[in-house]
Structure formats: C-alpha cells, structure tokens
Amino acid sequence: MTDARKAGADTRAGIAPRAFLESVPLYQPGDEPCAVDLSDNTNLWGAPPAAARELRSLSSGIVARYPDLYSEQLRNALARHFSLRPDMIVTGCGSDDVLDAAIRAFGEPGSKLAYIDPTFTMIPTFARLNGLVPQPVALTASYDADADGLLEQKASIIYLCSPNNPTGTTLTRKSIEYVLETFDGVLIIDEAYAEFAGESVVDLLSRYERLLVARTFSKAYGLAGLRVGYMLGASSAVAAITKVRGPYKVTAAGERAARTAVLEDQDWVSARALDAVSIRQRLTAELQALGLAPLPSRANFVLVPVHRAPVVAAAMRRRGVLVRAFGNLAPIDAALRETGGSALRIGVGPWDQVATALTALREALAECA
Ligand SMILES: *Cc1c(COP(=O)(O)O)cnc(C)c1O
C-alpha cells in the first residue's frame, strides 16, 4: 500500500497509465557490465581526440545556461560536411529522438508504420508510443527489403535501416529507389552504421522530398554517452520534425563535442571505421572456422545464428564477455531457420577484446552443446 493510502486520505481508485502502454516493453537489453562489452555497437576505441579535448576544455559556465535552441553551430558544421543547407538538418538527443519525432510528425495515429524485420528494436516501440500500428515485413533471403511487401501495407511511414541492426546487412540501392519512386508516404532510412559500409543514400535527398535519413554520433563517432543524433531531409519536413522535437534537445557539451568531431576528427573516425571493418572480417572468418554461418555484415558487429543464444550469452557473461542475444528473429536465411531465429550479435572493437569474446564463445558453445 502506498503512503497516501496508508494515511487514509484518498479513497479514489489508483492512477493508471494509458492502457496501450501495457503492450509497450521497457527497453532494457542489458545485464550487469562486463570486462568486455561487445553488446551495444558503440566505438570501443573510445572518443575521437579533438572532441575529447574540446570536452576537457569546456568551462563549467556553460552548464548554468540553456544550450542553443536548435544546435545551430552543429547543424552548420554538418551542412558543410554533407554539402546540404542547415535547414535540411534536425538534431536531437540521439537519433532515437529524431526517429521518434519524425514518426510523430508524419504518422497519423491509427496509420501503419511498415518496417523491415528483423531491425532496430526501438522502431515498433516508437510506432506504438505515437499511436501507429507497427507492421513488420521480413527481409528477403538475400537480406534486401521486400519492397512490394512493404508497399502493400499501405503505411504512412516506411522504416528501413542500412546497414541494418541486428543483421549488419545492407539493402540494395535498387530496392530503396523503387520504394522512393512508388511510395506515397515518408521513407525513413536509418544510417546509424553508414560510416562502416562507406555507402549512403544522402545523395538521393536532392531528388526525393519524402526521404529522411537518420544518423548518429553514437557509433562510428564514439560519442554515445553524449546522446547526439540528427536527421537529414527536405527543409519543409525538417521544419515539422523540429517543431515536434522541441527546443534544447542537444546539450551544450554534446553540441560542442559533436561539432568538433565533425570539423576535426574525420580522419580518426575513418581510420577507426577501417579498423572495425578489418577486425569484423577477421571475426567473421573465425566464426566460419567454428562451423557457424554469420550473416554478411557491413557494420561494426556480426550477427551469428547459434542455438539457444540466450543460454550461450549467459555462459559468455560468466566468462566476462557481454554480447547481445536474440531468441526469435525472423528466420530470413538458412542459418537462422536452422536455429529458429536464435542468434548472437557480437560487436567489433580492438582485436584483444574480440579474441577474448571468441574464446568465451568457444567455451560457451562447448558447455551448452
Ligand atoms: C544505435 C542505433 C541507433 C541510435 O542511436 P542513438 O544513440 O539514439 O543515436 C539508431 N538506429 C540504429 C539502427 C541503431 O543501431
């Protein structure tokens, strides 16, 4: 009994959150921290050097005042980086924030949000929280979007992710352009891992007003703790998302560090992304040598189907290694069909960490066999 009830003062029924929230899960993938944490795809080489220097040089004075309303300086730096106008960029508290705001800005409650499956687990949650109906459409056996399947949903918004989380695979430009040519609604493409694939659809923004591209400083840019993300799109769409997002969503420190990273850390970010790619290839080969069938990743992580992934992950955790386990992903390829959609997602970092994870995986597989 709550204190208020005990006092006997209030005899009315208790408060209850809106009924639909019962079907919305709390995002809570995590376990206790581990010595080696390859579970969240962040930059395990750390923060970029110029941005880190900028953070150390910040005076405490900046925290007593509000930050810039709409991160004008960061948007100016990004505009130069992408050769776009600043009014084609909206920033947010992580790309989560701009994805959520874009769905709220363009998705009429009751309409559908169609998305590739499997994908980023926050997407059906953001759909529900904004009153939309999430509609998964399985990736094809070649890891491409089923464009016709997505279009058939008559959704107001289609969400694609390339490279996709958790598969690591990329969508073909052909299927993306087909959706852009055929769809009447808003197409969101999440490029959280674009820096690792070296490909992007940002160039298509000049041709398609219905295209929104989400990016983040949390992965290749090594600034996950500061929570900065952004979305690129036509200025009219960006104006609507900005209104929905609201003021002051990027902190003063976050804006300064992210802007510095854009202006001064490009070489570091590219070099670490190349490191991640070559270690990913090495990890993939080692997994294949274990007789496993990892999906062909273009990101800084690898999805590898294994039986009873949550049990294997728990055995790895006991050996000080945290990876992300999935129990029942859409069985889009032969290996995932074979495991019933059970798989581990293993992030890539400096080789010693990945080697430790491989040792833990070998032992865990032997233990769980
Ligand atoms: C990690 C991730 C994000 C984003 O995160 P923020 O930290 O909120 O910028 C967005 N989309 C995908 C697919 C991700 O994996």
Ligand as a Chemical Component Dictionary entry (heavy atoms), coordinates in Angstrom:
data_LIG
# 
_chem_comp.id                   LIG 
_chem_comp.type                 NON-POLYMER 
_chem_comp.pdbx_formal_charge   0 
_chem_comp.three_letter_code    LIG 
# 
loop_
_chem_comp_atom.comp_id 
_chem_comp_atom.atom_id 
_chem_comp_atom.alt_atom_id 
_chem_comp_atom.type_symbol 
_chem_comp_atom.charge 
_chem_comp_atom.model_Cartn_x 
_chem_comp_atom.model_Cartn_y 
_chem_comp_atom.model_Cartn_z 
_chem_comp_atom.pdbx_ordinal 
LIG C1 C1 C 0 22.378 2.500 -32.116 1  
LIG C2 C2 C 0 21.313 2.772 -33.123 2  
LIG C3 C3 C 0 20.653 3.990 -33.187 3  
LIG C4 C4 C 0 20.896 5.008 -32.237 4  
LIG O1 O1 O 0 21.068 5.619 -31.561 5  
LIG P1 P1 P 0 21.275 6.937 -30.742 6  
LIG O2 O2 O 0 22.311 6.590 -29.768 7  
LIG O3 O3 O 0 19.941 7.233 -30.182 8  
LIG O4 O4 O 0 21.720 7.928 -31.763 9  
LIG C5 C5 C 0 19.726 4.222 -34.162 10 
LIG N1 N1 N 0 19.439 3.287 -35.059 11 
LIG C6 C6 C 0 20.044 2.097 -35.037 12 
LIG C7 C7 C 0 19.705 1.113 -36.066 13 
LIG C8 C8 C 0 20.991 1.801 -34.061 14 
LIG O5 O5 O 0 21.557 0.601 -34.040 15 
# 
loop_
_chem_comp_bond.comp_id 
_chem_comp_bond.atom_id_1 
_chem_comp_bond.atom_id_2 
_chem_comp_bond.value_order 
_chem_comp_bond.pdbx_ordinal 
LIG C1 C2 SING 1  
LIG C2 C3 SING 2  
LIG C2 C8 DOUB 3  
LIG C3 C4 SING 4  
LIG C3 C5 DOUB 5  
LIG C4 O1 SING 6  
LIG O1 P1 SING 7  
LIG P1 O2 DOUB 8  
LIG P1 O3 SING 9  
LIG P1 O4 SING 10 
LIG C5 N1 SING 11 
LIG N1 C6 DOUB 12 
LIG C6 C7 SING 13 
LIG C6 C8 SING 14 
LIG C8 O5 SING 15 
# 
